[in-house]
Amino acid sequence: MSFPSTDPQPEQTPGLEPGGGVNPGDTPPGESSTTGGVKREQPDLPSAGANKAVYAVILGLTLLGVLTFIGYAVGLIGG
């Protein structure tokens, strides 16, 4: 069973010159120039308190890591 080709057929495409070129001004509009009722929704962002809590956890883990390395270094030097 053969399916019809989904490729555009140059002989059926309006505005093409021989060889596949287009006339000046015959190019399709860009995406930004099309109109429509597109409503852009902003994503729900976490609250400022949640952001501060995440920063606090990251800072706490970083400090814990730094203190671990300092304790390791002091243990090597002292003993």
BELQUIJO-V276634 format. One record per pair of residues at least 6 apart in sequence whose C-alpha atoms are under 7 Angstrom apart, sorted by the first residue. I is the first residue (numbers start at 1). J is the second residue. Records with the same first field share a line. If there is no record, write none. Layout:
# BELQUIJO-V276634
I->J ; J
This chain:
# BELQUIJO-V276634
10->20
15->22 ; 23 ; 26
16->22
17->23
